[in-house]
Amino acid sequence: MGARIESFTIEYTPFFSAEISIKIKPKLKNIPSSTSIDTASVVKDLHQIASLAKSFSDQRLKLGDDAHLADLLDQQGVNLWNASGLFRQDSDSRLIVAALRLAGFRLMEAGLESEPSIQALLHMLQVASKAGSALSEVGNSEAAASVLTCAAKFEEALRNHSDPDRAHEHSKARVTTLYFSSRMEAAWREKNEGLAMFMADKITGLDPGRNRRELLATKLLDIGKSILRACHQGGKLVVEGNRAPDALRWMQKAFQVIEPLECSPNSELAELKRAVLRSLARGYFLASSHDPENLTRAEVALEEIISTIDPSVDHTSSEYQQLRWMKLAVVKRRKAGDIELLQALESIIDNMTFSDSDLSDILMELRSLSPQYDVVTSTIKRCLWRALDTSASISCIEKLLISLLFHCSKGDDHTKAMKNLEESFQEVVKSDIELSKAAASACLTLIWQYGDRHYHASRWLEAADWFICGTNAVFSGLGPSCTSKCLRKAALCYIQQKEYARAASAVKRCPVNGATTRYVVFLIAVHQGLYSIRLHALLEMVEAADFDRKMLLLACRLAHDSDMKSLLLSVLMALSDTLNFRNDVENLAEAMVLIRCIIRLTLKLLGQPGANIPPLVKTLLNYFKNAKTLVEAVACENVALVIRDLSWLWRTAYNCAIDGCSNWDNHGEEVSSAFDISRQLLELYIAKTLTEVEPSTYVYIANASFAATSGRVILVRERLSGTDAQPEILRNLSAEIKSCTGRIASLLDKVPPADRSHLQSFLHFLRVFHVESASHLGEWQTILETIEEATRDEHQSLVTYEAIGDVLWENKNCPINGMMQLLYAALEAILHACLAHSQLSLDKFSRWLRSICSILLAKGSGADRSKAIQYFDQANAVLEEHGDLAENGNPLYPADERLWLLSTAYNTGVECLHASLVDEARRWFECATVFCRFVPNGKARAEKISETYTDLLARYTRG
């Protein structure tokens, strides 16, 4: 039974295989597309064919040859093999192709003669190698191993086959190379690297021909590159990074295979050679960590590549640039000098297209070279020069400028950095390139940032250089305001360095003369001690359109910290002028605080030795007046905000005026003005305050008012001394005296009783002043009215009348005769005051009596003589009461005045007798006789007067 089954299988297997082949052919009718083919079914059928064919081959060894059957199987195998070449190389097609080649190989194997010829062996080794390779590619390693095992038998048979003429030597080498290559690839895919390398070693000893060499080199290169990719993923070494030497072995073999071939520079073979050399260079570079000599080998490989490229075709090609980048990486890795590094970078730059990606690559590379300052600087400048020469985009130039700024800020040689920047900026300007506002702003922002960094580190000159750098014409598109800002910043740096001349020079270059610029000018003038310039700059700053009060606050802080009181005063004055207090309650309070500060500061300056009094006094008075105006404008509901300030102001003004009396030499008018303003402020305080003030407060009004008027009287006296009277001045003075008199008189009922006498004395003096001014003006009626007013005053003062008398006595134009008998009226008032108020000084009384009687007797009328004798009688009464009083032995009523009374009475009596005025003469002689009692040897004198009177009376009676 078993013998029959075996015979059946041997007999009918070929026909079963043919039948399956007939079934498969309809399924392959849509070649070359595999989308409509049932891949799994076809592959299954083909593998069944291959299995049956292999079984047939195994059985056939026992049955012997059948030529017809062998031809049939071989033909079926060839058909299937040829069908595999019609499919496209996609994933599903590769499965079918591999299956077709497997089935085709097995059928051709089944149809092979038992003792094949050398041609058959060459053919079968080639088919087996390709089938094994196809199966290995789709992952069917078991079938691939089986096929390649058969291929090994064919290779052995071919190697042992006799070829005495060596006619098939080349074919044998080609097919053997294909076999070893397939075995190598299959072993590599199965990660059997030892076997793969063994096969690769066998290949290198063969000469398979030009095309086969190219294919073999490609396979060897792919294996080497896959190892490199595995050990250097994402730009970083991985765990397998130490396998770079292994990759080198494969790539070296690839180069060994392809190196003998000659080719033109632009051929596909040349491209393959360059690819191998590039991979070798990269492999050597990665393996340099194991052997530094590999860097030299990498550089040699790169040079070899460059030598194979035709530079005349396209020296800026991406391939060429990639080689330059690789060379740069090698130069960097072996830590070459700056010259070599710079040459490698310049080679890249000189062949750049200045696209965004190119520029990004070079700038990224330079970032890694930042410690090598000179190399990076030269490279960026070279890039900029090339970009300008090649008319690169403006954005490219802008990026380079920003990079150069960023890099120069990190250098240790500040002077060189500034020089590099200046040169670069000038080149851009020469090329008529206008930066965009965004880029220019970015550059200036960096410049200010670096300048500020130096400034805060107290490197003033370096900071100034950075800011001056920002004034270059390359940034002109941002307008003059940015240039001015840079110059101001530079000036501030020079100020810190105490180089004030350079600061002044810098700020003069500012094209915009705004408030900020004037503030810097002000600072410079402050440090230089130029008072007029700083004051002028301060005023211009306040008047500028972009003025900010914070500038004045800064100036105020500067002056305060520097203890520059005069400067602080100027700043506070300017700050006060900026307030709009009428519309803002906060400004009202602030304005009052400023005024108080200004006044206090002015008073401090006035108290310093050598103070410049005139302007300070003027400032003081102005701000007292400003304060008065400010308070007058305050609304009723806001009075409480300033009432305390107002109280301080009038007191300060009053004390200031008192101090000015002794310290403000030759400033009488200012002293009077200070009293006036203090009085006005006090009156305003009384009017604004919500509570009753103390009665003594009104005394200050009287004091200030009288002091102001007195000061002006004294001032007018000084002006009139030695010159003719100036009517206008005198009239103004007269009006002020009259106003002051009325003001003080109105205060008599308001002041405490104890202070009323004080105010009365002011009124007495004011009458004297009024008489004095009216005397100079020749207003005699006014004088007479003043005297009459004084006589009606309940509180008369002898001193007042004495002073009036002195004024009138000294005035040569004072009328003695007529209605305007001013002097007489004054003297009469004096005597009445003396007698009525017992304000008696015997010496003065005697002399004023003598004066008034002289005036009366000089007039010569009977009425006047009658008044005169009344005064003589009054003198007699005084002598009766006080004639015996003496001091140090001298009588208080002077002896010469007594004798004058006696002689005048006697002489007047004689004159009356001559005028036949007997009764009047008798009275005068009697008066004379009475005075004899108060003079030495009076009895004898009285007798003589009596005798003379009797004798004269008798003579005139007879006549």
Protein Blocks (a to p, Z undefined) as FASTA:
>chain_A
ZZmmmmmmmmmmmmmmmmmmmmmmmmmmmpcbfklpcfklmmmmmmmmmmmmmmmmmmmm
mnopafklmmmmmmmmmmmmmmmmmpccdfklmmmmmmmmmmmmmmmmmmpcfbdcfklm
mmmmmmmmmmmmmmmmnopamlmmmmmmmmmmmmmmmmmpccfkommmmmmmmmmmmmmm
mmmmmmmmnopaklmmmmmmmmmmpcebjklmmmmmmmmmmmmmmmmmmmogghiacfkl
mmmmmmmmmmmmmmmmmmmpccdfkbmklmmmmmmmmmmmmmmmmmmmmmmklmmmmmmm
mmmmmmmpcfklommbfklmmmmmmmmmmmmmnopafklmmmmmmmmmmmcghiaklmmm
mmmmmmmmmmmmmlmmmmmmmmmmmmmmnopafklmmmmmmmmmmmmmmpmblmlmmmmm
mmmmmmmmmnopacdfklmmmmmmmmmmmmmmmmmnopaklmmmmmmmmmpfklmmnojk
lmmmmmmmmmmmmmmnopaklmmmmmmmpmblcfklmmmmmmmmmmnopaklmmmmmmmm
mmpmkbcfklmmmmmmmmmmnopaklmmmmmmmmmmmpcfklomklmmmmmmmmmmmmmm
mmmmmmpghiafklmmmmmmmmmmmmmmmmmmpcfklmmmmmmmmmmmmmmmmmmmmmmm
mmmghilmmmmmmmmmmmmmmmmmmmmpmbdcdfklmmmmmmmmmmmmmmmmmmmmmmmg
opacdfklmmmmmmmmmmmmmmmmmmmmmmcfklmmmmmmmmmmmmmmmmmmmmmnopak
lmmmmmmmmmmpmbdcfklmmmmmmmmmmmmklcfbhjklmklmmmmmmmmmmmmnopac
fklmmmmmmmmmmmmmmnopaklmmmmmmmmmmmmmmmmmmmmgceehiafbdfklmmmm
mmmmmmmmmmmmmnopaklmmmmmmmmmmmmmmgghklmmmmmmmmmmmmmmmmmmmZZ
